[in-house]
């Protein structure tokens, strides 16, 4: 997909991003979660924290003006971690958490997620991070394993009314930026 461009998300992108994220979670997430779990997660937690965009750490992939995927990173405590039954994260400025990676369901399995992850990891390397962590949905674990993440352990997010949603904490040691082993996607600043 050579026409796909990766760029920083802007505030004006938020409505379209949320629409894509919620659609992606509902469609791709139903392989592993119930509709009740998905709707409770969207309502109580949401699909992303707005600060990712204002911190300029959130990227989107687009082609011909259409957003096909998105993802970013932060050192802040993710909103889902506040609702985790287990201690998932302790906020540390030295820890980078990959956040809110979503792909348009109609564009799934076309390399969009890999391009987003490569761009996010490049940004992390530029910031000096040597490892990346994330909270993977059950349906996302295989994808994250395919791009080098390893499971650290499971955790549950409490969604109220006795509803929980399982996730897997994953981690990856980032290959140095000067390695010949990885492609270097271009990133356009908006």
N, C-alpha and C positions, 0 to 999 in steps of 0.2 A: 504494500500500500504506500507507494512512494509519494502520493499527493497529500498524505496525512501530515499536518503540521502540529507540532507541540508548542504550546505557548503558555505563559502565565495567565491564570484566570483573573478576571477583574470583577468588581462588585456588580457590574451590569450583567455578568454571566450567571449570577446566583440562581435566578428563577429557572433557567434552562438546565443548570447543573442539578438542582434538586429534582426536577422532573425526570431527568435521565436516571439519577441515582435511585429514586423510588421505583421507577419502572424496572430498572435492572434488578434491584433487590427482590421485587415481587415476582418477576419472571424467572430469573436464574436461581433465586433462593428457594423457590418452591420444590426443587429437587431434594432438599434436605430439611426444610422447615415447614411448619404448618402455616396456613394463612393467618391464624390467630397470632402466632409468634411474630411473623413479618409485620403485621399491622401494629402490634404492640411496640415493636422495636422502632418503627417509623414514628409513631406517636410519642413515645416516651423519650427515646434517645435521639432520633433523627439520623440522617445519613451523613452529615458532616457538621463540623463546627465552623462558623463564619470566619473565625480568626485565621483559618488557614489561608483564606484569600487576602485578608488585610495584612497578614504577615508576609505575603508574597512567597509562599511555599506550596502553592497549589497550582497544578498544571492541568491543562486539558488538551485533548487531541481532537482536531477538527479537520474536516475536508469539505471544501466548498461552503464554508460557513456553518456546517452542521457538526455539533459536538458528538463525537463517537466514543469518548472515554475520558476519564479524569482520575487524578490521584495526587497525593502530596505527602508532606511530612511535617513533623513538629517535635519540639522538645517539651511542649505543654502536656498536661494530663488530658488524655482523650475523654470525651464525655461518657463513653461506654464504661470506662474504668471506674467512674464514680458509682456505678450500679453493679459492678462485678461482685460476686459472692466471695471470690478469693482475692487476695492482694495481687493485682495484676501489674500495676506500675506505681513506682514512686517517682514523682517528677524530678528529673535531674537534667541540668542543662547539657550534660555530656551524653545523654541518651536520645537517640532519634527514633521516632515511631512513624512508620509509613502509615498513612491515613487515607481512608475513603477512596479506595480504588474501585472504580466501577466502569463497566463497558456497556454501551448500548446493546441490548439483547440481539438486535438484528445484525450487529457487527461483531458478535462474539466469535471467537476462534479464528480471527483474521490477523492476529499479531498486534492489535491495538493495546491490549493489556501489557504485553512485553515491551512495547515502545514506551508506554507510560512508566513502567517500572524502571527501565533503563535510564530514562530522563530523571526520575526521582533519585535513583541511586547516584547518578552523576552529580546532581545538586548536593547530595549528602557528602560525597567525596570532596567536592569543592569547599564545603564548610568544615572539612577536617574529620568527619565521622568515619570510624573504622568498622562499625557494625550498625545494622538496622534491625528493628524489631517491628512486629505488627500483630494485630489480633485478627486472625483469619476466620471468616465464616466457614462452616463445614463444607459448603460447595466450592470454596476458594482454595482449600488446602492443597489439592493436587496441582493447581496452577502455581501457587507459591513454591511448592517443592520443585516444580519444573524450572523455576528461575533461581534455585539455589537456597531457598529457606528451609530450615530444619525445625521440626516441632520441639518446643520447650515444654509444653504441657497444656492441658485443657483448662478452661475456666467457663463459668456460667455468668450470664448477665441477667439480673433480676428486672423483670418488666412489669411487676405489679400483678395483683390478683392471682398470685401463684404461678404466673407464667415466667418461665426462664428460657434462655436461648444459649445453646452451647457454642463456644468459640475455641480456637486453638492459638495459643501464643507461639509465635515463630520468630526465628532469628537467623540472620545471615552475616557472615564476615564479608565485608566489601573488598573486592579485589582492587588494588591501587589503580588510580586513574591512568597511569602510564603503562598499564598492562596491555599486551597485544591480544589478550583473550576475549575482549568484549568490544562490541560495536559502540560507536559514539554518535548517538542521535543528536540532531541539531535542535536547539531551543531558541525560539523567538520570543522576545520580550514584547508584551503588548503595550 
